[in-house]
Amino acid sequence: MSIKLSSSVPTDREVVLGILNNSIEALNKLYAAYFPMVLQLILNNNGDEDDAKDVYQEAIIVLYNKVRSGNFELSSKLKTYLYSVSRRIWLKKLTQQRKKTNNIADFEDILVVEDDLEQHEQKDLQFDKMKIALESLGEPCKTIIEDFYIHNHSMQDICEKFGYTNADNAKTQKYKCLQRLKKLFFQS
């Protein structure tokens, strides 16, 4: 039995169910979804694409074994979990390399990685909060904000779409919507 995945980035639940049901498709989508994030981590920290592939493969194996063992409890987003596991694997490899070369100066910029995970988790939380705030904003504000900031529509386009008398009125409405969105964001 395999799980049908709906999009190119599977949900955390789809991945876990896919692993439990031996879905190759789930693993393939998981591999494609978050590899660019791990590649960037490795490239920024003295590695190359081959290193990134090795590290990501090891991280997926760690995830796979954890899920299959039945002891897996996800306390963060799967993306954050894979980033953290990949980071640990890479730092361990760098430490082993350093022991071989005994030249710590080669790896001084690696220490920056420590802050990356915390920042990554904070951004994930803020994106989730913004999504919830936007969903609870209501119409027409939700559509105005999405049209302007996500779909890059002009104020003139928004004016015509919603029947405002001029672009300035649409701009005023957008401002009021932003204020409501801001209030909802900081309340959550």
C-alpha positions as a Markdown table, in Angstrom:
| # | Residue | x | y | z |
|---|---|---|---|---|
| 1 | Met | 0.0 | 0.0 | 0.0 |
| 2 | Ser | 1.4 | 3.4 | -0.9 |
| 3 | Ile | 0.3 | 6.9 | 0.1 |
| 4 | Lys | -0.7 | 9.3 | -2.7 |
| 5 | Leu | 1.1 | 12.6 | -2.2 |
| 6 | Ser | -0.7 | 15.7 | -3.3 |
| 7 | Ser | 2.1 | 18.2 | -3.9 |
| 8 | Ser | 5.8 | 18.3 | -4.5 |
| 9 | Val | 6.5 | 19.2 | -0.9 |
| 10 | Pro | 4.9 | 16.5 | 1.2 |
| 11 | Thr | 3.4 | 17.2 | 4.6 |
| 12 | Asp | 5.2 | 15.9 | 7.6 |
| 13 | Arg | 2.3 | 13.4 | 8.2 |
| 14 | Glu | 2.5 | 12.2 | 4.6 |
| 15 | Val | 6.3 | 11.5 | 5.0 |
| 16 | Val | 5.9 | 9.6 | 8.2 |
| 17 | Leu | 3.0 | 7.6 | 6.8 |
| 18 | Gly | 4.9 | 7.0 | 3.6 |
| 19 | Ile | 7.9 | 5.7 | 5.5 |
| 20 | Leu | 5.7 | 3.4 | 7.6 |
| 21 | Asn | 4.1 | 2.1 | 4.4 |
| 22 | Asn | 7.4 | 1.7 | 2.5 |
| 23 | Ser | 6.5 | 4.4 | 0.0 |
| 24 | Ile | 9.4 | 5.1 | -2.4 |
| 25 | Glu | 7.4 | 8.1 | -3.7 |
| 26 | Ala | 7.3 | 9.6 | -0.2 |
| 27 | Leu | 11.1 | 9.3 | 0.2 |
| 28 | Asn | 11.7 | 10.7 | -3.3 |
| 29 | Lys | 9.6 | 13.7 | -2.6 |
| 30 | Leu | 11.2 | 14.2 | 0.8 |
| 31 | Tyr | 14.6 | 14.0 | -0.8 |
| 32 | Ala | 13.7 | 16.6 | -3.4 |
| 33 | Ala | 11.9 | 18.9 | -1.1 |
| 34 | Tyr | 14.6 | 19.7 | 1.5 |
| 35 | Phe | 17.9 | 18.9 | -0.3 |
| 36 | Pro | 18.4 | 22.5 | -1.4 |
| 37 | Met | 18.3 | 23.6 | 2.2 |
| 38 | Val | 21.0 | 21.1 | 3.2 |
| 39 | Leu | 23.0 | 21.9 | 0.1 |
| 40 | Gln | 23.1 | 25.5 | 1.1 |
| 41 | Leu | 24.2 | 24.6 | 4.6 |
| 42 | Ile | 27.1 | 22.4 | 3.4 |
| 43 | Leu | 28.2 | 24.9 | 0.7 |
| 44 | Asn | 28.3 | 27.7 | 3.3 |
| 45 | Asn | 30.4 | 25.6 | 5.6 |
| 46 | Asn | 33.4 | 24.3 | 3.6 |
| 47 | Gly | 31.6 | 21.5 | 1.8 |
| 48 | Asp | 30.6 | 20.7 | -1.8 |
| 49 | Glu | 27.6 | 19.2 | -3.5 |
| 50 | Asp | 28.9 | 15.6 | -3.0 |
| 51 | Asp | 29.3 | 16.3 | 0.7 |
| 52 | Ala | 25.7 | 17.6 | 0.8 |
| 53 | Lys | 24.4 | 14.5 | -1.0 |
| 54 | Asp | 26.2 | 12.2 | 1.5 |
| 55 | Val | 25.0 | 14.2 | 4.5 |
| 56 | Tyr | 21.4 | 14.5 | 3.4 |
| 57 | Gln | 21.3 | 10.7 | 2.6 |
| 58 | Glu | 22.6 | 10.0 | 6.1 |
| 59 | Ala | 20.0 | 12.4 | 7.6 |
| 60 | Ile | 17.1 | 10.7 | 5.7 |
| 61 | Ile | 18.4 | 7.3 | 6.9 |
| 62 | Val | 18.4 | 8.6 | 10.5 |
| 63 | Leu | 14.8 | 9.8 | 10.0 |
| 64 | Tyr | 13.8 | 6.5 | 8.3 |
| 65 | Asn | 15.2 | 4.4 | 11.0 |
| 66 | Lys | 13.6 | 6.5 | 13.8 |
| 67 | Val | 10.2 | 6.3 | 12.1 |
| 68 | Arg | 10.4 | 2.6 | 11.5 |
| 69 | Ser | 11.5 | 1.9 | 15.1 |
| 70 | Gly | 8.3 | 3.4 | 16.4 |
| 71 | Asn | 10.1 | 5.8 | 18.7 |
| 72 | Phe | 9.8 | 8.8 | 16.5 |
| 73 | Glu | 8.1 | 11.8 | 18.0 |
| 74 | Leu | 8.4 | 15.0 | 15.9 |
| 75 | Ser | 8.7 | 18.0 | 18.2 |
| 76 | Ser | 9.4 | 20.5 | 15.4 |
| 77 | Lys | 8.7 | 20.7 | 11.7 |
| 78 | Leu | 10.2 | 17.8 | 9.7 |
| 79 | Lys | 12.2 | 20.4 | 7.7 |
| 80 | Thr | 13.8 | 21.7 | 10.9 |
| 81 | Tyr | 14.5 | 18.1 | 12.1 |
| 82 | Leu | 16.3 | 17.2 | 8.9 |
| 83 | Tyr | 18.2 | 20.5 | 9.0 |
| 84 | Ser | 19.3 | 19.8 | 12.6 |
| 85 | Val | 20.3 | 16.2 | 11.9 |
| 86 | Ser | 22.2 | 17.2 | 8.7 |
| 87 | Arg | 24.0 | 20.0 | 10.6 |
| 88 | Arg | 25.1 | 17.6 | 13.3 |
| 89 | Ile | 26.3 | 15.0 | 10.8 |
| 90 | Trp | 28.3 | 17.7 | 8.9 |
| 91 | Leu | 29.8 | 19.2 | 12.1 |
| 92 | Lys | 30.9 | 15.7 | 13.1 |
| 93 | Lys | 32.5 | 15.1 | 9.7 |
| 94 | Leu | 34.3 | 18.5 | 10.0 |
| 95 | Thr | 35.5 | 17.6 | 13.5 |
| 96 | Gln | 36.9 | 14.3 | 12.2 |
| 97 | Gln | 38.6 | 16.2 | 9.3 |
| 98 | Arg | 40.0 | 18.7 | 11.8 |
| 99 | Lys | 41.5 | 15.9 | 13.9 |
| 100 | Lys | 43.3 | 14.7 | 10.8 |
| 101 | Thr | 44.6 | 18.1 | 9.8 |
| 102 | Asn | 45.0 | 19.6 | 13.3 |
| 103 | Asn | 44.5 | 23.1 | 11.8 |
| 104 | Ile | 41.5 | 24.7 | 13.4 |
| 105 | Ala | 41.9 | 27.9 | 11.4 |
| 106 | Asp | 40.5 | 26.1 | 8.4 |
| 107 | Phe | 37.2 | 25.8 | 10.1 |
| 108 | Glu | 36.7 | 29.0 | 12.1 |
| 109 | Asp | 33.7 | 30.1 | 10.1 |
| 110 | Ile | 31.9 | 26.8 | 10.9 |
| 111 | Leu | 30.9 | 28.2 | 14.3 |
| 112 | Val | 28.3 | 30.4 | 12.6 |
| 113 | Val | 26.2 | 27.3 | 11.9 |
| 114 | Glu | 25.1 | 27.1 | 15.6 |
| 115 | Asp | 22.8 | 30.1 | 15.2 |
| 116 | Asp | 21.3 | 28.9 | 11.9 |
| 117 | Leu | 19.1 | 26.3 | 13.4 |
| 118 | Glu | 17.6 | 28.6 | 16.0 |
| 119 | Gln | 17.0 | 31.3 | 13.3 |
| 120 | His | 15.5 | 28.7 | 11.0 |
| 121 | Glu | 13.0 | 27.5 | 13.7 |
| 122 | Gln | 12.1 | 31.1 | 14.6 |
| 123 | Lys | 11.3 | 31.8 | 10.9 |
| 124 | Asp | 9.2 | 28.7 | 10.7 |
| 125 | Leu | 7.2 | 29.8 | 13.8 |
| 126 | Gln | 6.7 | 33.3 | 12.4 |
| 127 | Phe | 5.6 | 32.0 | 9.0 |
| 128 | Asp | 3.1 | 29.8 | 10.8 |
| 129 | Lys | 1.8 | 32.7 | 12.9 |
| 130 | Met | 1.5 | 34.9 | 9.7 |
| 131 | Lys | -0.4 | 32.2 | 7.9 |
| 132 | Ile | -2.9 | 31.8 | 10.8 |
| 133 | Ala | -3.3 | 35.6 | 11.0 |
| 134 | Leu | -3.8 | 35.9 | 7.3 |
| 135 | Glu | -6.4 | 33.1 | 7.4 |
| 136 | Ser | -8.4 | 34.8 | 10.2 |
| 137 | Leu | -8.2 | 38.2 | 8.6 |
| 138 | Gly | -11.3 | 37.7 | 6.5 |
| 139 | Glu | -12.4 | 39.2 | 3.1 |
| 140 | Pro | -11.7 | 41.5 | 1.3 |
| 141 | Cys | -8.5 | 42.1 | 3.4 |
| 142 | Lys | -7.1 | 38.6 | 2.9 |
| 143 | Thr | -7.3 | 38.9 | -0.9 |
| 144 | Ile | -6.0 | 42.5 | -1.0 |
| 145 | Ile | -2.9 | 41.5 | 1.0 |
| 146 | Glu | -2.3 | 38.4 | -1.0 |
| 147 | Asp | -2.9 | 40.2 | -4.4 |
| 148 | Phe | -0.5 | 43.0 | -3.5 |
| 149 | Tyr | 2.3 | 41.2 | -1.5 |
| 150 | Ile | 2.2 | 37.7 | -2.9 |
| 151 | His | 0.9 | 38.1 | -6.5 |
| 152 | Asn | 2.5 | 41.5 | -7.0 |
| 153 | His | -0.7 | 43.2 | -8.4 |
| 154 | Ser | -0.7 | 46.9 | -8.6 |
| 155 | Met | -2.9 | 49.2 | -6.6 |
| 156 | Gln | -4.7 | 50.0 | -9.8 |
| 157 | Asp | -5.5 | 46.3 | -10.5 |
| 158 | Ile | -6.7 | 45.9 | -6.9 |
| 159 | Cys | -8.8 | 49.1 | -7.3 |
| 160 | Glu | -10.5 | 47.7 | -10.4 |
| 161 | Lys | -11.0 | 44.2 | -8.9 |
| 162 | Phe | -12.7 | 45.5 | -5.8 |
| 163 | Gly | -14.5 | 48.4 | -7.3 |
| 164 | Tyr | -12.8 | 51.2 | -5.4 |
| 165 | Thr | -13.3 | 54.7 | -6.9 |
| 166 | Asn | -9.5 | 55.2 | -7.2 |
| 167 | Ala | -6.1 | 53.7 | -6.3 |
| 168 | Asp | -5.8 | 55.9 | -3.3 |
| 169 | Asn | -8.9 | 54.4 | -1.7 |
| 170 | Ala | -7.6 | 50.9 | -2.4 |
| 171 | Lys | -4.3 | 52.0 | -0.8 |
| 172 | Thr | -6.1 | 53.2 | 2.3 |
| 173 | Gln | -8.0 | 49.9 | 2.5 |
| 174 | Lys | -4.7 | 48.0 | 2.1 |
| 175 | Tyr | -3.3 | 50.0 | 5.0 |
| 176 | Lys | -6.2 | 49.3 | 7.2 |
| 177 | Cys | -6.0 | 45.6 | 6.3 |
| 178 | Leu | -2.3 | 45.6 | 7.2 |
| 179 | Gln | -3.0 | 47.1 | 10.5 |
| 180 | Arg | -5.6 | 44.4 | 11.3 |
| 181 | Leu | -3.2 | 41.7 | 10.1 |
| 182 | Lys | -0.4 | 43.2 | 12.3 |
| 183 | Lys | -2.8 | 43.2 | 15.3 |
| 184 | Leu | -3.8 | 39.5 | 14.6 |
| 185 | Phe | -0.2 | 38.5 | 14.2 |
| 186 | Phe | 0.9 | 39.9 | 17.5 |
| 187 | Gln | -2.1 | 38.6 | 19.3 |
| 188 | Ser | -1.3 | 35.0 | 18.4 |
